[in-house]
Amino acid sequence: MIEFKMPSLGADMEAGTLVEWLVKPGNPVKRGDIIAVVDTQKGLIDIEVFDEGTISELVIKENEKVPVGTVMALIASGKEEGIKKEVIKPAKKVEEKIAMEKIVAAKAPHFIKASPLAKRIAAEKGIELNTIHGTGEDGAITKDDVEKAIVEKMAPKEEKKIATAENIRMAVAAAMSKSNREIPHYYLETKVDMSKALSWLAGANKQRSVKQRLLPVVLLIKAVAKALTELPDLNGYWENGLHQKQDINIGFVVSLRTGGVMIPAIHNADKKTVDELMTSLNDIIPRARAMKLRSSELSESTFTVTSLGEGNVETVYGVIYPPQVALAGFGSIIEQPWAESGMLDVRPVLTITLSADHRASDGATGSRFLMAVKNHLQKPEAL
């Protein structure tokens, strides 16, 4: 039997509230299916299942607060279902007895005590009498009971809770405070001339429609992803030791218009083309701002990128997002004096920073990572 547990949807999450089950016992499920909706400090999140089988039991009830790691449901694998069907075979006589009991039960009338007026009003309004609690003599349903049920049926349902900007900011602040306390950060910085990258980007965009045009950020994400293939110590988690991850899932910091941030993951960023990365960003950013992310998009990032984009702020130093071990920060591209081969010029310059966990890597590893990112950005055609 497979245990489906409440996933951790961020470093700030200790528990979530189960809002709704989207499956019932007996329903078949496969990897990637959304089976529940959970309310967190960052809003309502669709929870995916990562196994294939049949829902055996829903352990947690809706509206219950569930700590991370708690078993929420049990899933029977196909193999278990086959064994169950083969072993548990009731005898023929038992089957016949059960069938007869069902027939008798079906024929037995279910008497509901209600006044004639209550019955007539309920029939006119489409109200099932067996759903009404009677307050009359011996539990009889009265006209008032039916009218109360009608009012309750017509009342608007309570809207699902929406995370406020204040809640999100508080959640992020708590996670970052914990990160600063518990993770021994070290910081490195370098600058890169973006002339070649921007020139290549301008040429590439001439062949694309407005909707398909690439933004500089996709080059940054791809350069980081390729650098991580060379420096795997920075791609992973620290959980009682370093755990390198094979998949390179880049968490991209998205600023919410109401305040706060979300950090959805772009899965297997190293294997995506720049066009595919642009498509992923165009899909995931609006969904992040609308609070419509899947659990896998919030829980599986292995490295984080934060980019200031347009503006006049040169440098950003990020705080590592636990349990990750590093984060790259990109400032705005700003024209600055640039000396090269004894000549002074003005170039579009980008400042790249690295915040890393000293338990997982050292300054030498961090320096090699920044140099790798820098070198990849000097060869945009190869990204």
C-alpha positions in Angstrom: 0.0 0.0 0.0 1.4 3.4 -1.0 1.2 6.3 1.5 0.3 9.6 0.0 1.6 12.3 2.3 1.1 16.0 2.7 4.0 17.5 0.6 6.2 20.4 1.7 5.3 23.3 -0.6 8.0 25.6 0.5 10.5 26.3 3.3 7.9 28.3 5.2 5.3 25.5 5.2 4.7 23.5 8.3 1.1 22.5 7.6 -1.8 23.0 5.2 -5.6 22.7 5.4 -7.2 20.1 3.1 -9.9 22.1 1.3 -11.2 19.4 -1.1 -10.7 15.9 -2.2 -11.0 15.5 -6.0 -11.0 11.7 -5.8 -13.0 9.0 -4.0 -12.0 5.5 -2.8 -12.0 3.2 -5.8 -10.9 5.9 -8.3 -7.8 5.0 -10.4 -5.0 7.6 -10.4 -1.7 8.0 -12.3 1.3 10.2 -11.9 0.5 13.9 -12.3 -3.2 13.6 -11.5 -4.5 16.3 -9.2 -6.3 14.6 -6.3 -6.7 17.4 -3.7 -6.7 21.1 -3.1 -4.8 22.4 -0.1 -4.9 25.8 1.5 -1.5 27.3 2.5 -0.3 30.7 3.5 0.4 31.3 -0.2 -3.1 30.3 -1.4 -4.9 27.3 -2.7 -2.6 24.7 -4.3 -3.5 21.7 -6.5 -1.8 18.6 -5.0 -0.6 16.0 -7.4 -0.1 12.3 -6.9 3.3 10.7 -8.0 2.2 7.0 -8.1 -0.1 4.9 -10.1 -2.9 2.8 -8.5 -6.3 2.9 -7.0 -7.4 5.1 -4.1 -7.9 2.7 -1.2 -8.7 5.1 1.7 -8.9 8.9 2.3 -7.4 9.2 5.7 -7.8 12.9 6.2 -11.2 14.7 6.1 -11.8 18.0 4.3 -11.2 21.2 6.3 -8.6 19.4 8.6 -5.2 21.0 9.2 -2.5 18.6 8.1 1.2 18.8 9.1 3.7 18.2 6.4 4.6 14.5 6.1 1.2 13.3 7.4 -0.4 10.4 5.5 -3.4 11.8 3.7 -4.5 8.8 1.7 -3.6 5.2 0.9 -3.2 4.1 -2.7 -3.2 0.4 -3.7 -0.9 -0.4 -6.6 -2.1 -2.5 -9.5 -0.3 -5.5 -8.2 -2.0 -5.2 -4.8 -5.4 -4.9 -6.4 -4.7 -8.0 -8.4 -3.8 -10.0 -5.3 -6.8 -8.7 -3.5 -9.2 -9.8 -6.3 -7.5 -13.2 -6.5 -7.4 -14.0 -2.8 -10.7 -12.5 -1.5 -13.4 -14.5 -3.2 -16.6 -14.9 -1.2 -18.3 -18.3 -1.3 -21.2 -18.6 -3.7 -23.8 -19.0 -0.8 -22.5 -15.9 0.9 -22.8 -13.9 -2.3 -26.4 -15.1 -2.8 -27.2 -14.2 0.8 -25.8 -10.7 0.4 -27.7 -10.3 -2.9 -31.0 -11.3 -1.2 -30.4 -8.9 1.7 -29.8 -6.1 -0.8 -33.1 -6.9 -2.5 -35.0 -7.0 0.8 -33.4 -3.7 1.8 -34.3 -2.1 -1.5 -37.9 -3.1 -1.2 -38.3 -1.9 2.4 -40.0 1.5 2.4 -38.3 4.3 4.2 -41.0 6.3 6.0 -40.3 10.0 6.6 -42.7 11.7 9.0 -43.7 15.1 7.6 -46.8 17.3 7.5 -48.7 17.3 4.1 -47.9 21.0 3.6 -44.2 20.4 4.3 -44.2 17.5 1.7 -45.9 19.7 -0.9 -43.5 22.7 -0.5 -40.5 20.3 -0.5 -41.7 18.7 -3.7 -42.3 22.1 -5.4 -38.8 23.4 -4.5 -36.9 20.1 -5.2 -35.9 19.5 -1.6 -35.2 15.9 -0.5 -37.1 15.3 2.8 -34.4 12.9 4.0 -31.9 15.8 4.0 -34.0 17.8 6.5 -33.8 17.6 10.3 -37.4 17.7 11.6 -38.2 19.8 14.7 -41.8 18.8 15.1 -43.3 16.2 17.3 -41.4 12.9 17.3 -39.0 14.5 14.8 -41.6 15.3 12.2 -40.7 17.7 9.4 -42.7 20.9 9.5 -43.3 23.7 7.0 -40.7 25.9 8.9 -38.1 23.1 8.6 -38.6 23.0 4.8 -38.5 26.8 4.4 -35.3 26.9 6.4 -33.8 24.2 4.1 -34.8 26.2 1.1 -33.0 29.4 2.5 -29.9 27.4 3.2 -29.9 25.9 -0.3 -30.2 29.3 -1.9 -27.6 31.0 0.3 -24.3 31.6 -1.6 -21.5 29.2 -0.7 -18.6 30.6 1.3 -15.8 31.5 -1.1 -12.6 29.7 -0.7 -10.0 31.6 1.3 -7.6 33.6 -0.8 -4.1 34.3 0.5 -3.5 38.0 1.3 -0.4 39.9 0.4 0.3 40.3 4.1 0.1 36.5 4.7 2.4 35.8 1.8 5.0 38.4 3.0 4.8 37.1 6.5 5.4 33.5 5.2 8.3 34.5 3.1 9.8 36.6 5.8 9.6 33.7 8.3 11.3 31.3 5.8 14.0 33.7 5.0 14.7 34.5 8.7 15.0 30.8 9.4 17.4 30.5 6.4 19.6 33.3 7.6 19.7 31.8 11.1 20.4 28.2 10.1 22.4 28.4 6.8 26.0 29.6 6.8 25.8 31.8 3.7 28.7 33.0 1.6 28.5 35.5 -1.2 30.3 36.0 -4.5 29.9 38.5 -7.3 31.1 39.1 -10.9 30.2 41.3 -13.8 29.6 40.2 -17.4 29.5 42.2 -20.7 26.1 41.4 -22.2 26.9 42.9 -25.7 27.1 39.5 -27.4 24.1 38.1 -25.7 21.9 41.1 -26.4 23.1 41.3 -30.0 22.3 37.6 -30.6 18.9 38.1 -28.9 18.0 41.0 -31.2 18.9 38.9 -34.3 17.0 35.8 -33.0 13.8 37.9 -32.3 13.7 39.2 -35.8 12.7 35.8 -36.9 10.0 35.4 -34.3 6.5 36.9 -33.9 5.8 39.3 -31.0 4.4 36.4 -28.9 7.4 34.2 -29.5 10.1 36.8 -28.8 12.7 35.8 -26.2 13.6 37.9 -23.2 17.1 38.2 -21.7 16.0 36.2 -18.6 15.8 32.9 -20.6 19.5 33.2 -21.5 20.2 33.7 -17.8 18.2 30.7 -16.8 19.7 28.5 -19.5 23.3 29.7 -18.6 22.7 28.8 -14.9 21.2 25.4 -15.8 24.2 24.5 -18.0 26.6 25.7 -15.3 24.9 23.5 -12.8 25.7 20.4 -15.0 29.3 21.3 -14.5 29.0 22.2 -10.7 26.5 19.7 -9.3 27.3 20.4 -5.7 25.2 23.6 -6.1 22.2 21.7 -7.4 20.5 19.9 -4.5 19.4 19.9 -0.9 21.0 20.0 2.5 19.1 17.6 4.7 21.6 16.1 7.3 24.2 16.3 4.5 24.3 17.2 0.8 22.0 15.5 -1.5 22.8 16.2 -5.2 19.8 16.1 -7.5 20.0 14.7 -11.0 17.2 16.9 -12.3 17.9 20.6 -12.7 14.7 22.3 -11.7 15.2 26.1 -11.6 13.0 27.9 -9.1 12.2 31.4 -10.6 11.2 34.2 -8.2 8.0 35.8 -9.3 6.9 39.1 -7.7 3.2 39.2 -7.0 1.3 42.4 -7.8 -0.4 42.3 -4.4 3.0 41.9 -2.6 5.2 39.0 -1.7 6.7 36.4 -4.0 6.1 32.9 -5.4 8.9 30.6 -6.5 7.6 28.1 -9.1 9.9 25.5 -10.7 10.9 25.1 -14.3 11.6 21.4 -14.5 14.6 20.1 -16.4 15.7 23.5 -17.4 19.1 22.2 -18.7 17.3 20.1 -21.3 15.0 22.8 -22.6 15.8 25.1 -25.5 15.6 28.8 -25.0 12.3 28.8 -26.8 10.9 26.1 -24.5 12.1 28.1 -21.5 10.3 31.2 -22.8 7.1 29.1 -23.2 7.5 27.8 -19.7 7.9 31.3 -18.3 4.9 32.6 -20.2 2.8 29.8 -18.8 4.1 29.7 -15.2 4.3 33.4 -14.3 0.6 34.3 -14.9 -0.4 31.1 -13.0 1.9 32.0 -10.1 0.3 35.5 -9.9 -3.2 33.9 -10.0 -2.3 31.4 -7.3 -2.9 28.5 -9.7 0.3 26.4 -9.3 0.6 22.7 -8.9 2.3 21.2 -5.9 5.2 19.9 -8.0 5.8 23.4 -9.2 6.3 24.6 -5.7 8.1 21.7 -4.1 10.7 20.4 -6.6 13.0 23.3 -7.4 16.7 22.4 -6.9 18.2 25.9 -7.4 16.7 29.4 -7.3 17.2 32.3 -9.7 16.1 35.9 -8.9 16.3 38.6 -11.6 15.5 42.3 -11.2 14.9 42.6 -15.0 14.4 46.2 -16.1 15.4 49.0 -13.7 18.4 50.7 -12.4 19.5 48.4 -9.5 22.8 46.8 -10.3 23.0 44.1 -7.7 20.8 41.7 -5.8 21.9 39.3 -3.1 19.4 36.6 -2.4 18.7 34.5 0.7 18.9 30.7 0.1 15.6 29.0 -0.1 15.8 25.9 2.2 16.5 23.1 1.7 18.4 24.3 -1.4 22.1 25.1 -1.1 22.5 28.0 -3.5 20.8 30.9 -5.3 21.9 33.1 -8.2 20.9 36.8 -8.4 20.9 38.9 -11.5 20.7 42.7 -11.3 19.5 45.0 -14.1 21.5 45.3 -17.3 23.0 48.8 -17.1 25.4 50.7 -19.4 28.7 51.1 -17.6 32.4 51.9 -18.4 34.1 48.7 -19.5 37.9 48.3 -19.9 39.1 45.6 -22.3 42.5 45.1 -24.0 43.6 48.5 -22.8 40.6 50.2 -24.3 37.8 51.9 -22.4 34.3 51.6 -23.7 30.7 51.7 -22.5 29.0 48.3 -22.5 25.7 46.8 -21.2 26.9 45.2 -18.0 25.1 42.6 -15.8 26.1 41.9 -12.2 25.7 38.2 -11.2 25.8 37.2 -7.5 25.9 33.8 -5.9 24.5 33.1 -2.4 25.7 29.6 -1.3 25.6 27.3 1.7 29.2 26.8 3.1 28.3 23.4 4.3 27.7 22.2 0.7 30.4 24.1 -1.2 33.2 26.6 -0.8 34.4 29.8 -2.5 36.4 27.9 -5.1 33.3 26.0 -6.3 31.2 29.2 -6.2 33.8 31.0 -8.3 33.9 28.3 -10.9 30.1 28.4 -11.1 30.0 32.2 -11.7 32.8 31.8 -14.4 30.8 29.1 -16.1 27.6 31.2 -16.2 29.7 34.1 -17.5 31.3 32.0 -20.2 27.9 30.6 -21.4 26.5 34.1 -21.7 29.5 35.0 -23.9 28.4 32.3 -26.3 24.6 32.8 -26.6 24.3 30.9 -29.8 25.3 27.7 -28.0 22.7 28.0 -25.2 
